[in-house]
Amino acid sequence: MTQMNPSHACEPASAQEFYRMAGRHPALSAELVSLLSSVETATIGHVEYLGFLDPSIRPLQACRIVGSAFTVAAPGRDGSIIYQAIDLLQPGDVLCISRLDRDDVACVGGGVATAAKAKGAVGIILDGPCTDPVEIIEIGLPVWSRGVSAKTTNRKIHIGGAINVPIACGGVPILAGDAVLADASGVFVCDRHLMQRLGKIAVERQSRSAQLRPHLAAGRSIFDYKPET
């Protein structure tokens, strides 16, 4: 790896030599995306306890996404690693960013959101702060983050990082290619096979819940409810 100077800023010979990059994964199947189109993270939360990111990671506005995890380990004020990842994005990806230093520096703003959306990304999950929240909302790319910060990364600073390697984001391990489901209640990530199984369970549970709602809306006790057979 290229030697750092005291300010931790340098120009790497090439991104491939400077940053660790692993192979990417295909998009989620149309079948899985369709299955999850109406599934709520809170429904999965009734039957599964692992895979939920820290609840402090919140969307800038109410939204939901389903996609394939494209992972980035991004340290400090290195802004180049994010754009290196964006150049590799494909439609259906969810850019999942681990902020290795757990600092208050934002690595996602209006420029990153614009570029990611143009590549076909369905959203960004970030375990640090973002910046330019109003612009991001106007751009229309769903972003989950730990709040907002005016301190930002810089593309001229090169510290290091890795793309499409296993990361920890919001206290949860995420592997490149994992299935991501995120909405206003939270972010849930797991492998595709498990997501397929949980999605089917969730659809059935939500159907039963929809039948229960009129009973509750009438002021009746849930313990008196007798579901239709």
N, C-alpha and C positions, 0 to 999 in steps of 0.2 A: 504494500500500500504506500502511496506517496507520503513523504515525510511532512508533518505539520510544522508550520512556523508558529511563533509564540501566540499569534492572534487566532490560531486555528483556521486560518484562511489560506487556500492555495488553489491552484488550477490543476486538476487531475489530468493525466495524459489522455485517458478515455474513461467513460462511465463504466465500461465493462471491466477495466482494470482496477478502478477505484472502489466501486460499490459491488457488494455481493448480489448476484442476480440468479434466481432459480427459474426453472421452466414454469410456464403458466398452465392454467387448466381451462377446459371448455366451459361454455356457459351452462347454466342449469337447463335441464330438459324442459321442453314446453309443457309436458305433463305435470312436472313438479311445480312450475311457475303457476299453472292454472289451478292446481290443487291448493296452493297457498294464497291465491288471490283474495280470498275472503277470511283467511285464518288470522286470528288475533293473538299477539304474543301472550296476553293475559290468559287466554284459553289454554295454551300450552303450559303456562305457569301452574295450572291446576294439577298437571300430571307429571311435570318434569321440573327438576330443581337446579340442574347444572346447565351452563351455557348462556346464562343471562348476564349481560354486562352491567357494571355498576350503575345504579339508577341515577347517579349524578350526570351521566351522559344523556343529554336531552336533545330533542329536535328543535330547530329554530322556530318551526311552526308545525302544526298538526299535519302529518303525512305518513305514508307507509311505502315500504319497498320490499322487493324480493330479488335476490341476486346471488352471484358467486363471489366469494371473498377474494380480493386481490390485495395482498398484505404488503405493508411497508413498515420497516423499523427506522424511525427518523429521529436522530439525536440533535439536541441543541438548536442552533440557528441555521443549520444546513438547509437551505431552501432548494438546492439543486436536486436532492434525492426525490422530492415530491414530483417535480416535473419530469425526471427520468422515468418514474413510475407511470405518470400520465401518458407518456409516449407509447407505453406498452398496453394501455387499457383497450378493452374490446367491449362491444355492446353487451349489457347484462351484468357487468362487473360492479361490485361494491368496493370502493377504495377504503380499506381498513387500515388506519394509521396508528401505530404504537409510538407514543412520545417517550423515548427512552429516558429522558432526564426528568420527566414529570414536572416540567417547569411551567411558567406562565407566558411562554412565547407561542404565538399563533402561527401554524404552518399552513393553514387553509384560509383563503380569503376570496375576494371576487375573481381574481385572475385564475386561481386554481379551480374554482367552481365552474367558471366559463370553459376552461380547457377540458375538464373532466366530462362535462355535459356534452361537449362537441365530440368526444370520443365514444359516447354512448353509455357512459357510466350511469347507473340508476341512483347512486347516492354515495355519500361519504360518511364513514364512522370514524370518529377521532377521539382519543382519550386525553386530549388537551383542549385548549381554547381555540376558537376560530376568530377571525376578524371580518370586517365588512358585512355584518349580519343583514343589514337592509338590502345591500346589493345582492347577496346570496339568495335572499328570499325572492327578489325581483328576477334573478336568473332562473329560478325554478328548480334548482337541483337540491333535493333533500339532503340536509346535513345534520348529523348528531354530534354534539361536542360537550365539553365541560365548561360551558360559558363562553365569554368573549374577552379578548385582550387587544390592546392597541400595539403591544410589542410583537414584532413579526420576524420571521426568518428572512434570509437574504440569499439569493442565488449565487452570490460571489463567495459565500462561505462554504467550504467543503470540509466536513468533519468525517463523514462516513455514513454507513447505514446499509440496509439490505432490502431486497425486493423479492416478494413471493417466498419468504421463509416463514417458519412458525413464529408467531408473535404472541405477546400478552397484551390484550386491549381491554380496558375496563375490568381488569382482574380475571379475564377469561382467556384461555389459550385459543388461538384461531389459526387454522392451517389454510394455506392457499387452496382455493377451490371449495372450501366449506360453504354450506348454504346459509344465507343471511336473511332473517326476517326481522324487520324493524317497523315500529309504528309509534303512536303517541304514548303508549304505555312502556315501551322499552325496546331493547335490542336482544335478539336471541340468535345464537350461532351454534351449529352442530354439523356433523358430516351429513352428506346427502341422503344416505340410506335411512338414518335415524329421522331426518326431517320428513322424509316420505311417510314413515310410519306415524310420527307425531301429527303430521298434517291430516291424515285420515282420521285419527282419533279426535282431533280438534274439530273437524267438520261435523262429525257425528255429535259431539258434545254441544256445539253451537246450535245445531238443529234442535236438540232437546231443550236447550236454554230458551230458544225462541218460542217454543210451545209453553214454557213455564211463565213467560213474562206476563201474559194477560191475567193469569191467576194471581200473581203478585200485585199487578196494577189494580186489581179489584180489592186490594187490602186484605187478602186471605193469607193464612199462614202457609209457609212452604212445607210444613210438616203435614198439612192436609191435602197436599197435591198428589193426585193419582194420574200419572202419565198415561196417554193413550197407548194402547197396545197395537 
